[in-house]
């Protein structure tokens, strides 16, 4: 399957097997034919709940922030930086990811990056966002926790006012390759912003960093009233998902595709309606699966799992939220009812109030019913 995405610079053609990286935010054309799949996805109300704030840094913005802050990047031109975004392995991605993080120094930097992402997903009819940030990536470089939060909060305030009351929540993630002691220190810093942060999560590489390492940190976070999520079952085994549920008391599992290794675990996830925040493009780019045809979306839906579609680190992985929806829709020949289910799942999986979830889910049904009748 081939499909075209219009960027601010040019059109690119993408397939599920090869993801072509554009030089700017990729978004589905805002004016497709009214009967097209792209048009349906563009207008479909949806939520995004697996998105790393740092992973939305597009090359042009990285270059601009580096110039503003007097930082010398490894790439000597913006064209070379664009080429670097076409990485082929995990190490190249991590090198670029942390190089990008290095340009984020001031409150204004965090404001600019947050607002750029929120503007983008608003254009894709995203009504609710719950995004991750990794404070340890920044505080280790001398950036204050306050600068991070103040910049993000200013952008969120502006987006809520400018984008029809867009609903936005922030989730703090601990880096699992760092120590329990460092996670406790970060949690303590977060307490000053308890009203701004809705939850805590666990990200970075799973291997050799099991959930048990942070059991006491998450116990303290829960006692403080934070919601709990955890990356598990991406590169780690199904046991990491089990441990996240049992030890961390995770309410939502990020990625989670390895749950299919364990039938009993699948039954538990279905029974307890534990959401799984899958990220198709991410799984391809990081070689979790070889191509989109191997992404286990259909197996998960057929099992009755509460699956959602998300973009993870979209600037680096080749597409934002609607791009991921379009890719799975075309690869698996999804019907509009299938897409309706995924959109409703995305709202059901949020930490918003039951009243808000009900309103958004009704919005999805109304949109889909009206689209069919037109």
C-alpha positions as CSV (number, residue, x, y, z in Angstrom):
1,X,0.0,0.0,0.0
2,X,1.2,3.5,-0.9
3,X,0.0,6.8,0.4
4,X,1.1,10.4,0.1
5,X,1.6,12.8,3.0
6,X,1.8,16.5,2.4
7,X,4.4,18.4,4.4
8,X,5.1,22.1,4.7
9,X,7.9,21.6,2.2
10,X,6.8,18.9,-0.3
11,X,5.0,15.7,-0.8
12,X,6.5,12.3,0.1
13,X,5.4,8.8,-0.6
14,X,5.4,6.3,2.2
15,X,4.9,2.6,2.5
16,X,4.5,0.3,5.5
17,X,7.9,-1.2,4.7
18,X,10.0,1.9,4.2
19,X,9.3,5.1,6.1
20,X,10.6,8.1,4.4
21,X,11.4,11.0,6.7
22,X,10.3,14.5,5.7
23,X,12.2,17.6,6.8
24,X,9.2,19.0,8.7
25,X,6.1,17.8,10.5
26,X,4.2,15.3,8.3
27,X,0.5,15.7,8.3
28,X,-2.2,14.3,6.1
29,X,-3.4,16.8,3.6
30,X,-6.0,19.1,5.1
31,X,-8.1,19.1,1.9
32,X,-8.4,15.5,0.6
33,X,-11.4,14.3,-1.5
34,X,-14.4,14.2,0.8
35,X,-15.0,10.5,0.3
36,X,-11.4,9.5,1.0
37,X,-9.9,7.5,3.9
38,X,-7.6,10.4,4.5
39,X,-10.5,12.8,5.0
40,X,-12.3,10.4,7.3
41,X,-9.2,10.1,9.5
42,X,-8.5,13.8,9.4
43,X,-11.9,14.6,10.8
44,X,-12.1,11.7,13.3
45,X,-12.0,12.9,16.9
46,X,-9.2,11.1,18.7
47,X,-6.8,11.2,21.7
48,X,-3.0,10.7,21.8
49,X,-1.7,9.1,25.0
50,X,1.8,7.8,24.1
51,X,3.8,10.7,22.9
52,X,7.3,11.8,24.1
53,X,7.5,15.6,24.2
54,X,11.3,15.4,23.4
55,X,10.4,13.2,20.4
56,X,8.5,15.9,18.6
57,X,11.6,18.1,17.9
58,X,11.8,18.6,14.1
59,X,15.2,19.3,12.5
60,X,14.4,22.9,11.6
61,X,13.3,23.7,15.2
62,X,16.4,21.9,16.6
63,X,18.6,24.0,14.3
64,X,16.9,27.2,15.3
65,X,17.1,26.5,19.0
66,X,20.8,25.5,18.7
67,X,21.5,28.8,17.0
68,X,19.5,30.7,19.7
69,X,21.4,29.0,22.5
70,X,24.9,29.0,20.9
71,X,25.1,25.2,20.7
72,X,27.2,23.5,18.0
73,X,25.5,20.5,16.6
74,X,27.4,17.5,15.0
75,X,25.8,18.4,11.7
76,X,27.2,21.5,10.1
77,X,24.2,22.4,8.0
78,X,20.4,22.1,8.4
79,X,20.4,19.9,5.3
80,X,22.8,17.5,7.0
81,X,20.6,17.5,10.1
82,X,17.6,16.6,7.9
83,X,19.6,13.7,6.5
84,X,20.5,12.5,10.0
85,X,16.8,12.0,10.8
86,X,16.9,9.1,8.3
87,X,18.7,6.9,10.8
88,X,18.9,3.2,10.3
89,X,19.6,1.8,13.8
90,X,18.8,2.3,17.5
91,X,22.1,3.8,18.4
92,X,21.9,6.5,15.6
93,X,18.4,7.3,16.9
94,X,19.6,7.7,20.5
95,X,22.6,9.8,19.4
96,X,20.3,12.1,17.5
97,X,17.6,12.1,20.2
98,X,20.0,13.3,22.9
99,X,21.7,15.8,20.6
100,X,18.2,17.2,20.1
101,X,17.6,17.3,23.9
102,X,20.8,19.3,24.3
103,X,19.3,22.4,22.6
104,X,16.5,22.6,25.1
105,X,17.9,24.9,27.8
106,X,15.5,27.7,28.6
107,X,11.8,28.1,29.5
108,X,11.2,29.6,26.1
109,X,12.7,26.5,24.4
110,X,10.3,24.2,26.3
111,X,7.4,26.6,25.4
112,X,8.3,26.6,21.7
113,X,8.6,22.8,21.4
114,X,5.4,22.1,23.4
115,X,3.3,24.5,21.4
116,X,4.7,23.2,18.1
117,X,3.4,19.7,19.0
118,X,0.0,20.9,20.3
119,X,-0.6,23.0,17.2
120,X,0.2,20.0,15.1
121,X,-2.2,17.5,16.8
122,X,-4.9,20.1,17.0
123,X,-4.9,20.2,13.2
124,X,-5.3,16.4,13.3
125,X,-8.5,16.8,15.4
126,X,-6.9,15.5,18.6
127,X,-9.2,16.4,21.4
128,X,-7.2,15.0,24.3
129,X,-3.4,14.7,24.7
130,X,-1.5,13.0,27.6
131,X,2.2,13.5,26.8
132,X,5.3,12.3,28.4
133,X,8.4,14.3,29.4
134,X,11.7,13.0,30.7
135,X,12.9,15.6,33.3
136,X,16.1,13.7,34.1
137,X,17.3,14.2,30.5
138,X,17.3,17.9,31.2
139,X,18.0,18.3,34.9
140,X,21.2,16.3,34.4
141,X,22.4,19.1,32.1
142,X,21.7,21.8,34.6
143,X,18.2,22.8,33.4
144,X,15.9,23.5,36.3
145,X,12.7,21.5,36.8
146,X,10.9,24.9,37.0
147,X,12.1,26.0,33.6
148,X,10.8,22.8,32.0
149,X,7.4,23.0,33.8
150,X,6.9,26.7,33.3
151,X,7.6,26.5,29.6
152,X,5.3,23.6,29.1
153,X,2.5,25.1,31.2
154,X,2.6,28.4,29.3
155,X,2.2,26.5,26.0
156,X,-0.6,24.4,27.4
157,X,-2.4,27.4,28.7
158,X,-2.1,29.1,25.2
159,X,-3.2,25.9,23.4
160,X,-6.3,25.4,25.6
161,X,-7.4,29.0,24.8
162,X,-6.5,28.9,21.1
163,X,-7.7,25.4,20.3
164,X,-11.3,25.2,21.5
165,X,-10.5,24.0,25.0
166,X,-8.1,21.3,24.0
167,X,-7.7,18.8,26.9
168,X,-4.1,18.3,27.9
169,X,-2.3,16.3,30.6
170,X,1.4,15.8,31.4
171,X,3.0,12.5,32.5
172,X,6.5,12.5,34.1
173,X,8.6,9.5,33.1
174,X,11.5,8.1,35.0
175,X,14.4,6.9,33.0
176,X,14.8,3.2,33.9
177,X,18.5,3.0,33.0
178,X,19.1,5.5,35.9
179,X,19.0,4.6,39.6
180,X,16.1,4.3,42.0
181,X,17.7,7.0,44.1
182,X,17.6,9.4,41.1
183,X,14.0,8.5,40.4
184,X,13.1,9.4,44.0
185,X,14.9,12.8,43.6
186,X,12.9,13.5,40.5
187,X,9.6,12.5,42.1
188,X,10.4,14.9,45.0
189,X,11.0,17.8,42.5
190,X,7.7,17.0,40.8
191,X,5.8,17.5,44.0
192,X,5.9,21.3,43.6
193,X,4.0,20.8,40.4
194,X,1.6,18.1,41.6
195,X,-1.5,19.9,40.2
196,X,0.2,20.1,36.7
197,X,1.3,16.5,36.4
198,X,-1.4,13.9,36.1
199,X,0.8,10.8,36.3
200,X,4.2,9.1,36.3
201,X,5.6,6.5,33.9
202,X,8.7,4.5,33.2
203,X,10.6,4.6,29.9
204,X,14.0,4.1,28.3
205,X,15.5,0.7,27.5
206,X,13.6,-2.2,29.1
207,X,16.4,-4.8,28.9
208,X,18.1,-5.4,32.3
209,X,16.0,-2.7,33.9
210,X,12.9,-4.6,35.2
211,X,9.9,-2.8,36.8
212,X,10.9,-4.2,40.2
213,X,13.8,-1.8,40.2
214,X,11.3,1.1,40.7
215,X,8.6,-0.6,42.9
216,X,9.2,1.7,45.9
217,X,9.2,4.8,43.7
218,X,5.9,4.0,42.2
219,X,4.4,3.2,45.6
220,X,5.3,6.7,46.8
221,X,4.0,8.2,43.6
222,X,0.6,6.4,43.9
223,X,0.4,7.6,47.6
224,X,0.8,11.1,46.3
225,X,-2.2,10.6,43.9
226,X,-0.4,10.2,40.6
227,X,-1.8,7.9,37.9
228,X,0.6,5.2,36.9
229,X,1.7,3.9,33.5
230,X,4.8,2.0,32.3
231,X,6.5,1.1,29.1
232,X,6.6,-2.7,28.9
233,X,6.5,-5.5,26.4
234,X,8.2,-3.6,23.6
235,X,11.7,-5.0,23.7
236,X,11.1,-6.7,27.0
237,X,9.1,-9.9,27.4
238,X,5.5,-10.4,28.5
239,X,6.8,-10.8,32.1
240,X,7.7,-7.1,32.1
241,X,4.0,-6.3,31.5
242,X,3.0,-8.7,34.3
243,X,5.5,-7.1,36.7
244,X,4.3,-3.6,35.7
245,X,0.8,-4.6,36.7
246,X,1.6,-6.5,39.8
247,X,4.5,-4.4,41.2
248,X,4.0,-0.9,39.9
249,X,0.2,-1.2,39.8
250,X,0.2,0.3,36.3
251,X,-3.2,1.4,35.0
252,X,-2.0,1.5,31.4
253,X,0.7,-0.3,29.5
254,X,2.7,1.6,26.9
255,X,3.5,-0.5,23.8
256,X,2.6,-3.9,25.3
257,X,2.6,-5.9,22.1
258,X,4.6,-8.7,23.7
259,X,1.5,-9.5,25.7
260,X,0.6,-11.9,22.9
261,X,3.4,-14.2,24.2
262,X,1.2,-15.1,27.2
263,X,-2.5,-16.2,26.8
264,X,-3.2,-15.8,30.5
265,X,-1.9,-12.3,30.5
266,X,-4.0,-11.4,27.4
267,X,-7.1,-12.7,29.2
268,X,-6.2,-10.6,32.3
269,X,-5.7,-7.5,30.2
270,X,-9.0,-8.1,28.4
271,X,-10.9,-8.8,31.7
272,X,-9.5,-5.7,33.4
273,X,-9.7,-3.5,30.4
274,X,-6.1,-2.4,30.7
275,X,-5.3,0.0,27.8
276,X,-2.3,-0.7,25.5
277,X,-0.8,2.3,23.8
278,X,0.7,0.9,20.7
279,X,3.0,2.9,18.3
280,X,3.1,1.4,14.7
281,X,5.8,3.6,13.1
282,X,8.0,3.4,16.2
283,X,7.9,-0.4,16.2
284,X,9.1,-0.4,12.6
285,X,11.8,2.2,13.0
286,X,13.3,0.5,16.0
287,X,13.0,-2.9,14.4
288,X,10.5,-4.3,16.9
289,X,8.8,-5.6,13.8
290,X,10.2,-5.7,10.3
291,X,7.4,-3.9,8.5
292,X,3.8,-2.8,9.1
293,X,2.4,-6.2,8.0
294,X,4.0,-7.7,11.1
295,X,2.6,-5.1,13.5
296,X,0.1,-7.2,15.6
297,X,-2.8,-4.8,15.6
298,X,-5.3,-7.3,14.2
299,X,-4.3,-10.1,16.6
300,X,-4.7,-7.6,19.5
301,X,-8.1,-6.4,18.4
302,X,-9.4,-9.9,17.7
303,X,-8.3,-10.9,21.2
304,X,-10.5,-8.1,22.6
305,X,-7.7,-5.9,23.9
306,X,-8.2,-2.2,24.5
307,X,-5.7,-1.1,21.9
308,X,-4.9,2.5,21.0
309,X,-2.8,4.1,18.2
310,X,-0.1,6.7,18.9
311,X,3.0,8.2,17.4
312,X,5.6,7.9,20.2
313,X,8.5,10.1,18.9
314,X,6.9,11.4,15.6
315,X,9.6,13.7,14.5
316,X,12.1,10.8,14.4
317,X,9.8,7.9,13.4
318,X,8.3,9.3,10.2
319,X,4.8,10.5,11.1
320,X,2.4,12.0,13.6
321,X,-0.9,10.6,14.9
322,X,-3.0,10.7,11.8
323,X,-0.1,9.2,9.8
324,X,-0.1,6.2,12.0
325,X,-3.9,5.8,11.7
326,X,-3.6,6.0,8.0
327,X,-0.8,3.4,7.8
328,X,-2.6,0.8,9.8
329,X,-5.9,1.5,8.0
330,X,-4.3,0.9,4.6
331,X,-2.1,-2.0,5.6
332,X,-4.9,-4.0,7.3
333,X,-7.8,-2.7,5.2
334,X,-9.6,-1.3,8.3
335,X,-13.2,-0.3,8.0
336,X,-14.6,3.0,9.3
337,X,-16.1,1.0,12.1
338,X,-12.6,-0.3,13.0
339,X,-11.3,3.2,13.0
340,X,-14.3,4.3,15.1
341,X,-13.3,1.6,17.7
342,X,-9.7,2.8,17.8
343,X,-10.7,6.4,18.3
344,X,-13.2,5.5,21.0
345,X,-10.5,3.3,22.7
346,X,-8.2,6.3,22.7
347,X,-10.6,8.3,24.8
348,X,-11.6,5.4,27.0
349,X,-7.9,4.9,27.8
350,X,-7.3,8.5,29.0
351,X,-7.2,9.7,32.6
352,X,-9.9,12.2,31.9
353,X,-13.2,12.2,33.9
354,X,-15.9,9.8,33.0
355,X,-18.1,12.7,31.9
356,X,-15.4,13.9,29.5
357,X,-14.8,10.4,28.1
358,X,-18.6,10.0,27.5
359,X,-18.7,13.4,25.6
360,X,-15.8,12.5,23.4
361,X,-17.0,9.0,22.6
362,X,-20.4,10.4,21.7
363,X,-18.5,12.9,19.5
364,X,-16.8,10.0,17.7
365,X,-20.1,8.2,17.1
366,X,-21.8,11.4,15.8
367,X,-18.9,12.1,13.4
368,X,-18.9,8.6,12.1
369,X,-22.7,8.4,11.7
370,X,-22.8,11.7,9.9
371,X,-19.9,10.8,7.6
372,X,-21.7,7.6,6.6
373,X,-24.9,9.5,5.9
374,X,-23.1,12.1,3.8
